[in-house]
Amino acid sequence: SLSFLHLSSATRFTPRATPINHRARTQKSFSIRSQSAPVLSQDELKKLAADKAVESVKSGMVLGLGTGSTAAFVVDKLGQLLSTGQLSNIVGIPTSKRTQEQAASLNIPLTTLDLHPHIDLAIDGADEVDPNLDLVKGRGGALLREKMVEAASSSFIVVADDSKLVSGLGGSGLAMPVEVVQFCWKYNLVRLEGLFKELGCEAKLRLAGDGSEKPYVTDNGNYIVDLYFKNPIKDGFAAGKEISAMEGVVEHGLFLGMATSVIIAGKTGVEVMTK
């Protein structure tokens, strides 16, 4: 069963209103609106959630460092805590070249799964989170390395904003990525689309996004086929198994049974969801 921890106003990471003078309580001009917190931007909410996740990091840990806009706030916070001496003797395993460059610029010591096959804690974002804490990840293109690192972690904390919550995986109508080898990619695109025909699936090759028609190439030298569903996936584990069984498929963006907790940043604060 899932446990939902609704943080109190004291720990909910919502900026407090300006303290009220006790004498002002008797004045007719007092407005309850003065107690309400300002509305935070999406980036501010992500940062609050990232800070909450970093509270679980202890000195001496081996950490999996995620990829994406929310994970970038986590890496920034870790660099800050290392520079002030509040954390020490941690090493990170980045899930992408982008994260590797960011962590190195902040003087976070880095290592690899080859040297540290056991990871204490991984922190990463997600593109979709369902009620069972199953995930869709990989719209940033790092799904293979993310899955390898997070599968090797004792704990996996997901940080996301409330727009990522779905009732069923694929329910956002946005991309569910599948990493495929370049060889005969179209053959696998057609097969993947046919596999989920009853869900109204449309498969598209991801492009580089530089204005050209060049395919996007992952850090591992592969292509990505993005699947768009009109209806949510009914059985994520069965779907993942069928996708993985295809020759030429390297990895898929269904992260099932992996998250130990999810920190959701909403308009009024932060909520922690755990299994």
N, C-alpha and C positions, 0 to 999 in steps of 0.2 A: 504494500500500500504506500501511497505517497504522503509525505508530511509537508505541510505548507506552514512556514514560519513567517508570520506577518510581524515585522519589526515594529516596536512601539515608537512613539514620536521621539523618544530619547535616543533611539538607536537606528532610526529609519533613514538616516543620511539625507534628511530634508533640511535645508537651511532654516534656522529658527528666525522667527520674526524679531524685530527690535524689542528689547525688554520694555515692559509697560510700567510706568510709574504707578505705584499703588493708589496714589491720590487721584489719578486719572480715571479710576474705575467708577468714581461717583459723578463724573462729569457727563452731561447729556450728549456731548459731542463724540464720546467714545464709540468707535465702530468695530464690530467683530472682524471686519475685513482686515484690520491692521494685524491680526494674528495669523493670517494665511500666508504660506510660504510662496515666494515667487516661482513662476513656472520656469523649469530648467530646460535648456536645449538638449537635443539628443546626445551631443558630445559630452555635455556635463553629466548626464545620466550614466553614460557609458563609463565615464571616469569614476563616478561614485561606485558603480558596480565592480569595476576593476580594483579599486582600493579595497573593497570588501573582500574580494577573492585573495588579494595579496596578504591579508591578515593570516591566512593559513600557511604562509611560507615561513619556515624556520631556518636559522643559520645551519649550514652543513648539508642542506638538501641538494639533490639532483633534480632539476626542474625541466619539464617540457614547456617550451615557449611557443605559443600559438601564433597564428597568422591572421591578419585582418585589422580593421579599424579599432575594435574593442580590445583585442589582444595587444595592440600597440600601446594602449594606455597601461596595461599590465607591465609590459617591458619597461616603459618609462618609469613607473613607480619602483620597480626593482632596482633600476639604475640609481634612482634617487636614494633609496634606502641603503644601498651599498656605499654610495659616496659619502653618506653621513655616518656610516659605521653602525647603523641600526640592524643591518644584516651583514653577515660575513661568511666566507667559505662556501658559497653556493656556486654551482656550475649549471649552465643551461644547455639544453639541446634544442636548437631552433628547428622549426618545421618548414622553413622556406629560406631562400637566399635573402629575401627582403627582411625577414626577422633577424637573420644572421647579421646583416649589415647594421640594422638598428641596434642590436644588443652590443655588437663590437664597438659602435660609436659611443656607447654609454659605459664602456669598460666592464661589461658583464662577462666573466670567464665562460668560455664555451667548450663543449665536448661533443662526442658522438655516441650513438647507440653501440657502436663497436667497442668503445672503451667503457661505457656505462650502460649495460643492457637492462639494468633495473632503475626505474625512475620513481622518485618518491611522489611527485605531484606534477600534473600537467594542468595548465590553465589556457583555455582557448575560447573563441567565440563559436557561434552557430548561426546557420541561416534559417533553420526551423527547429522548433522544440514542441513535441507532442505531450499529452498528459502523462505518458509513461516515461518521460525524459529521454525518449529516442530522438535522434537528430538527423537533419540534413545538413551537411557541411560541404565545403569545397567550391563555393562560388568565387572564391579568390584564387582557385587553381592549385591549392596545396594539399588536396585531399589525401594523396598517397602518403606523403611524409607525416601529415597530421595523424592519420590512422595508425601508422607504425609507431610513432612516439606515444600516442595516447593509449594504445593497446599495451604498451610496456610499462605503464604507470600504475602505481598502487591506487592513486586517487586521481580523478579527472573532474575538475571544476569547470563548468561552462558559464560564460558571462555573455549576456545578451540583453537587448531591450525588448519591451513587451510586444513590439510589432512582429517578433519572431515566433510568437505562440500560435500554434495551429491545432485543430482538432484531430487531424490526421496528416501524416507525412505526404508531401506533394500538394498539400491543401492551399499553399500560398499562391499557386499558379506560376511561381518563379522556378528557376532552373534547379534540377537535381542532376549533378554532374556525374559522368562516367568517364574515367580516364582510359583511353584505348591506345594501342600502338599505331604508329602512322601507317603501317602496311595495311592496305585495303580497309581504311577506316570507314568508307562509305558502306561496305558490306556489313560492318557491325552496326552502323547507324540504322540501316534498314531493319536489321534483326532486332535491335533494341526497341525501335518504334513498334514493330509487330508484336513484341512480347507483351506490351501494355496497351494494345489496341482497344481493349474493352474499357480502358480508363480515359480514352480520348487523348492518348499520348502523342505529342509531336516532338520529334528529335531534330536537333540542329547542331551542326559543327560550330564550336565556339571560334570566333575570329579574334585576331590580335587586338582590334579596337583602335588601331592607329590610322583608320581611314582607308586602309587597303583591304583586299580580300584574302590576305594571308591568314592561315589558321593560327590560333593561339597555341603556343608550345609550352608545356609545363617545365618545371625545373628538372624533370627526369627525361625530357626529350620526347614526350608523348603528346597526343591530341586529347581534347575533351569534347565529348558529345553531351550536350545538355538536353535533358528530358523535361518537357513541360506537360503537366497533367491537368486535365479538366476536372478530374475527380481524384480524391486522395487514394493513396495506396492502401489496400485492405489489409495486407499481411506483409509487413516490412521484412521480416526474416525470410519468408518464402521468396519475396522479390529479390532480396540481396543474394540469395543462394542461386537463383536462376541467372541473374546478371553475371555473377562470378564464374558460372559454369561455361560462359561463352569464351571460345578461343580468341585471343587478342584483346580481351578486357583485362586491364591491369588492376583497377580498383574502382569502387563506386562510392558515392557520397552518403550512403545510409550508414550512420553510426549508431548501432543498436546495442542496447544493454551496456553501454560504456560509461556514461556520465554517472558520477556518484552524487553530484549536486549541481543545481543550476541556479545562478544568481540573475534575477530579472530586474532590470531597471525600468520603472514605470514613471508616469507623470508626477506621482506624489512621493516616490521613494524607491526603496529596494526591497525585494522579496526573495527569500531563499527557499528553493524547492529541493527536497531530498527524498530518496527512496526509503 
